[in-house]
Amino acid sequence: MKFIIRGGKKLEGEIRLAGAKNAATKMMVASILTSEPCVLENFPEIGDTEITAELCRSIGSNIEVENRPDGSVLKIHTPEIKNSKVISLSRRNRIPILALGPLLARVGEAEVPILGGDKIGPRPVDIHINALTAMGAEIEILEDRYVASAKNGLHGANITFRYPSVGATENTILAAVLAVGLTEIHNAAVEPEVLDLIKMLQQMGAIIEVGANRNIYIDGVKELRGVTYRIMPDRNEAVSFASLAVATGGRILVKEARHDDLITFLNVLRKIGGEYEIQSGGIVFYRPPENKILKPANIETDPYPGFMTDWQQPVAVLLTQADGDSTIHETVYEDRFSYVKDLNLMGAEIKVFSQCLGGGSCRFAGRDHNHSAAIHGPSKLKAANLEVRDLRSGIAHIIAALIADGESVITGAEEIDRGYERIDERLRKLGASIIRKE
């Protein structure tokens, strides 16, 4: 599957955000915790939710999706666990490990495949495994799967993460809500998607307190009930569309974009010469006429409330149009600049370094990981034939192609489909020249 894109058009109009990928997939897994029906509104129909649906169906979930103008609705019901051993899935994502807690809670055993997500370097699972083990699980890591059991059930534990991992925080919460006793998570992730999952679980009957200094406390309950819950809008989509508006010199109303989710990005956008207006139904993004050339910036990614790692790729494209030298210091993942080769092929001037640039040292210092980028601009981008390396670099390819001279061909569109619902159809409504071909 490929996209054929002709650049040079201003993108203008309105676009509505889909439900957050990083919340929807976890909520689907959370529904396994109850035998009652759950309904998820504002549900994104994307590749990653399709893979998660396959996982849930393998376990015993009945799933229906209803299309509505204000976002699709997922109905999911797992009255009984028919299969606690999911040996394989047809496609890759990192969700299966999150099913360990719900399966252990309901039937005391679990077996799920080891599958990857984006090709952005290894995602350590020891934080997940150590937390579940502390709660009474016995886990064996085989070549292709995790095998877990909790013969005496799961119990509360005092857990401190060496890093505020989003996945490990979610995994521990999912395991703890039905465990016996109190679970304390210290140095937990507090991303909006994590808090959205917590709110859903609270409505299902869980007792979860979010304390100060990244502490989360979960009092286990005996059972959870069904719920109807509206998934938060996708803040990664919001940043992608905002970047498109500023990159093409257009004006886009991103409907349902929320100020609270984007504060760090909005500051960066305004510093480099973009602008925004908060409205009741969303946020308007644009580049003022006087800011024909953008300004450089130094950016460092960090766990929430810092600048999100998934935002650096679209913003890197913006910085290729800035007059001067910019830096991006990636502190969350050690290998997330694979897309730089493609932007350089299109005429950008970007160099990648193993040193920590633009700020203090991070946990990757001295470890020979290329985790910093220096960007010199402005660069006039030209069309190229590109292959998507991972989901977030794929959206950078699209943004770059839409501002480049000529016609670009981007293969691997299905990787972008993992996180962006009908991206080509939605961008055409903004005036983009983008078509999909087999």
Residue pairs with C-beta under 8 A, 6 or more apart in sequence:
1 411
1 412
1 413
1 414
1 417
1 436
1 437
1 438
2 409
2 410
2 411
2 412
2 413
2 436
2 437
2 438
3 398
3 401
3 409
3 410
3 413
3 416
3 424
3 434
3 435
3 436
3 437
4 407
4 408
4 409
4 410
4 434
4 435
4 436
4 437
5 398
5 401
5 402
5 407
5 408
5 409
5 410
5 432
5 433
5 434
6 383
6 406
6 407
6 408
6 433
7 381
7 383
7 401
7 402
7 403
7 404
7 405
7 406
7 407
7 408
7 433
8 403
8 404
8 405
9 248
9 402
9 431
9 432
9 433
10 248
10 249
10 250
10 251
10 431
11 244
11 245
11 248
11 250
11 252
11 402
11 427
11 430
11 431
11 432
12 250
12 251
12 252
12 430
12 431
13 252
13 253
13 429
13 430
13 431
14 252
14 253
14 255
15 241
15 252
15 253
15 254
15 255
15 426
15 429
15 430
16 71
16 255
16 256
17 233
17 234
17 237
17 238
17 241
17 254
17 255
17 256
17 257
17 282
18 42
18 44
18 45
18 46
18 71
18 233
18 234
18 237
18 420
18 421
19 40
19 41
19 42
19 43
19 44
19 71
19 230
19 231
19 232
19 233
19 234
20 44
20 192
20 193
20 196
20 231
20 232
20 233
20 234
20 235
20 236
21 44
21 46
21 48
21 49
21 234
21 236
21 418
21 419
22 166
22 191
22 193
22 234
22 236
23 193
23 196
23 197
23 231
23 232
24 40
24 43
24 44
24 49
24 52
24 74
24 231
25 48
25 49
25 52
25 93
25 95
26 95
26 98
26 170
26 174
26 193
26 197
27 38
27 40
27 196
27 197
27 200
27 229
27 231
28 40
28 49
28 52
28 53
28 56
28 74
28 76
29 52
29 55
29 56
29 95
29 98
29 99
29 102
29 174
30 38
30 102
30 174
30 197
30 200
30 201
30 204
31 38
31 40
31 56
31 61
31 76
31 77
31 78
32 56
32 59
32 61
32 78
32 81
32 99
32 102
32 103
32 106
33 102
33 105
33 106
33 174
33 177
33 178
33 201
33 204
33 224
34 78
34 204
34 223
34 224
34 225
34 226
35 78
35 79
35 80
36 77
36 224
36 225
36 226
37 75
37 76
37 77
37 226
38 75
38 76
38 77
38 204
38 226
38 227
38 228
38 229
39 73
39 74
39 75
39 76
39 226
39 227
39 228
39 229
40 73
40 74
40 76
40 229
40 230
40 231
41 71
41 73
41 228
41 229
41 230
41 231
42 70
42 71
42 72
42 230
42 231
42 232
42 233
43 49
43 65
43 71
43 72
43 73
43 74
43 231
44 71
44 72
44 231
44 234
44 421
45 65
45 72
45 421
45 422
46 417
46 418
46 419
46 420
46 421
47 91
47 93
47 414
47 417
47 418
47 419
48 93
48 95
48 418
48 419
49 74
50 91
51 89
51 90
51 91
51 92
51 93
51 95
52 93
52 95
53 61
53 63
54 89
54 90
54 91
55 86
55 89
55 95
55 96
55 99
55 112
56 63
56 76
56 78
57 63
58 83
58 86
58 89
59 78
59 81
59 82
59 83
59 84
59 86
59 99
59 103
60 78
60 79
60 80
60 81
60 82
60 83
61 76
61 77
61 78
62 76
62 77
62 78
62 79
63 74
63 75
63 76
63 77
64 74
64 75
65 72
65 73
65 74
65 75
66 72
66 73
66 75
77 226
81 103
81 106
81 107
84 103
84 107
84 109
84 110
84 111
85 109
85 110
85 111
86 96
86 99
86 111
86 112
86 113
87 111
87 113
87 145
88 113
89 96
89 113
89 115
92 115
92 116
92 117
93 115
93 116
93 117
93 418
94 115
94 116
94 117
94 123
94 167
95 115
96 112
96 113
96 114
96 115
96 146
97 112
97 114
97 125
97 128
97 146
97 167
97 171
98 167
98 170
98 171
98 174
99 110
99 112
100 110
100 112
100 128
100 132
100 137
100 139
100 146
100 148
100 171
100 175
101 132
101 154
101 171
101 172
101 174
101 175
101 176
102 174
102 175
103 109
103 110
103 112
103 148
104 110
104 132
104 137
104 148
104 149
104 150
104 154
104 175
105 154
105 175
105 177
105 178
105 179
106 178
108 149
108 150
108 151
108 153
109 148
109 149
109 150
110 146
110 147
110 148
110 149
111 145
111 146
111 147
111 148
112 145
112 146
113 144
113 145
114 141
114 142
114 143
114 144
114 145
114 146
116 123
117 123
118 390
118 391
118 392
119 338
119 389
119 390
120 333
120 335
120 336
120 338
120 390
120 392
121 333
121 334
121 335
121 336
121 369
123 167
124 165
125 141
127 161
127 162
127 163
127 165
127 168
128 165
128 167
128 168
128 171
128 172
129 139
129 141
130 159
131 157
131 159
131 161
131 168
131 171
131 172
131 175
131 185
132 139
132 148
132 154
132 171
132 172
132 175
133 139
134 157
134 158
134 159
135 150
135 154
135 155
135 156
135 157
135 159
135 172
135 175
135 176
135 179
135 183
136 150
136 152
136 153
136 154
136 155
136 157
136 179
137 148
137 149
137 150
137 154
137 175
138 148
138 149
138 150
138 151
139 146
139 147
139 148
140 146
140 147
140 148
153 179
153 180
154 175
154 176
154 178
154 179
154 180
154 220
155 179
155 180
155 181
156 176
156 179
156 180
156 181
156 182
156 183
156 184
156 218
156 220
157 183
157 184
158 183
158 184
158 186
159 172
159 183
159 184
159 185
159 186
160 185
160 186
160 187
161 168
161 169
161 185
161 186
161 187
161 188
162 187
163 187
163 363
164 187
164 188
164 189
164 190
164 214
164 303
165 189
166 189
166 191
166 193
166 194
166 303
168 189
169 185
169 188
169 189
169 194
169 216
170 189
170 194
170 197
172 183
172 185
172 188
173 185
173 194
173 197
173 198
173 201
173 208
173 216
173 218
175 183
176 183
176 185
176 218
176 220
177 201
177 206
177 208
177 218
177 220
177 221
177 224
178 220
178 221
178 222
178 223
178 224
179 218
179 220
180 220
181 219
181 220
182 217
182 218
182 219
182 220
183 217
183 218
183 220
184 215
184 216
184 217
185 215
185 216
185 217
185 218
186 214
186 215
187 214
188 194
188 214
188 215
188 216
189 214
189 303
189 304
190 210
190 214
190 216
190 304
190 305
191 303
191 304
192 232
192 235
192 260
192 261
192 304
193 232
195 210
196 231
196 232
198 206
198 208
198 210
198 216
199 229
200 227
200 229
201 208
201 224
202 208
203 227
203 229
204 224
204 225
204 226
204 227
205 221
205 223
205 224
205 225
206 218
206 221
206 224
207 218
207 219
207 220
207 221
208 216
208 217
208 218
208 219
209 216
209 217
209 218
210 216
211 217
232 258
232 261
233 256
233 257
233 258
233 261
235 257
235 258
235 261
235 262
235 308
236 308
236 310
236 311
236 392
236 419
237 254
237 420
238 254
238 257
238 258
238 261
238 262
238 283
239 262
239 265
239 308
239 310
239 311
239 314
239 315
240 314
240 395
240 399
240 420
241 252
241 254
241 285
242 252
242 254
242 257
242 265
242 269
242 274
242 276
242 283
242 285
243 314
243 315
243 317
243 318
243 399
244 250
244 252
244 314
244 399
244 402
244 427
244 430
245 251
245 252
245 274
245 285
245 286
245 287
246 269
246 273
246 274
246 285
246 286
246 287
246 294
246 318
247 317
247 318
247 321
247 399
247 402
247 403
248 402
248 403
249 287
250 286
250 430
250 431
251 284
251 285
251 286
252 284
252 285
252 286
252 430
253 279
253 281
253 282
253 283
253 284
254 282
254 283
254 284
254 285
255 281
255 282
256 281
256 282
257 282
257 283
259 266
259 278
259 283
262 283
263 305
264 305
264 306
264 307
264 308
265 307
265 308
265 311
265 315
266 276
268 297
268 299
268 307
268 315
269 275
269 276
269 285
270 276
271 295
271 297
272 294
272 295
272 296
272 297
272 318
272 319
272 322
273 287
273 288
273 291
273 293
273 294
273 295
273 322
274 285
274 286
274 287
274 291
274 294
274 318
275 285
275 286
275 287
275 288
275 291
276 283
276 284
276 285
276 286
277 283
277 284
287 294
293 321
293 322
293 323
293 378
294 318
294 319
294 321
294 322
294 323
294 377
294 378
295 322
295 323
295 324
296 319
296 322
296 323
296 324
296 325
296 326
296 375
296 377
297 319
297 322
297 326
298 326
298 327
298 329
298 357
298 358
298 359
299 307
299 312
299 315
299 326
299 327
299 328
299 329
299 358
300 306
300 307
300 328
300 329
300 331
300 358
300 359
300 362
301 307
301 308
301 309
301 311
301 312
301 328
301 329
301 330
301 331
301 332
302 331
302 332
303 332
309 330
309 332
309 333
309 336
310 392
312 328
312 330
312 336
313 336
313 339
313 392
313 393
313 395
313 396
314 392
314 395
314 396
314 399
315 328
316 328
316 339
316 340
316 343
316 350
316 373
316 375
316 396
317 343
317 396
317 399
317 400
317 403
319 326
319 328
319 375
319 377
320 343
320 348
320 349
320 350
320 375
320 377
320 378
320 379
320 381
320 400
321 377
321 378
321 379
321 403
322 375
322 377
322 378
323 377
323 378
324 376
324 377
325 374
325 375
325 376
326 374
326 375
326 377
327 357
327 358
327 372
327 373
327 374
327 375
328 357
328 358
328 372
328 373
328 375
329 356
329 357
329 358
329 359
329 362
329 371
329 372
330 336
330 337
330 371
330 372
330 373
331 362
331 363
331 364
331 371
333 371
334 364
334 367
334 369
334 371
335 369
335 370
335 371
336 371
336 392
337 352
337 370
337 371
337 373
338 389
338 390
338 393
339 389
339 390
339 393
339 396
339 397
340 348
340 350
340 352
340 373
342 384
342 386
342 387
342 389
342 393
342 396
342 397
342 400
343 350
343 381
343 396
343 400
344 350
345 384
345 386
346 381
346 382
346 383
346 384
346 386
346 400
346 404
346 408
347 379
347 380
347 381
347 382
347 404
348 375
348 377
348 379
348 381
348 400
349 375
349 376
349 377
349 379
350 373
350 374
350 375
350 376
351 373
351 374
352 370
352 372
352 373
352 374
353 370
353 372
353 373
353 374
354 364
354 367
354 368
354 369
354 370
354 371
354 372
355 365
355 372
356 362
356 364
356 365
356 371
356 372
357 372
357 373
357 374
358 372
362 371
364 371
380 405
381 400
381 403
381 404
381 405
382 404
382 405
382 406
383 401
383 404
383 405
383 406
383 407
383 408
384 401
384 404
384 408
385 408
385 409
385 411
386 397
386 401
386 408
386 409
386 410
386 411
387 410
387 411
387 412
388 394
388 397
388 410
388 411
388 412
388 413
388 415
388 416
389 412
389 415
390 415
391 415
391 416
391 418
391 419
392 419
394 410
394 412
394 413
394 415
394 416
395 416
395 420
395 423
397 408
397 410
398 410
398 416
398 423
398 427
398 434
400 408
401 408
401 410
402 427
402 432
402 434
413 424
413 436
416 423
417 423
424 434
424 435
424 436
427 434
428 434
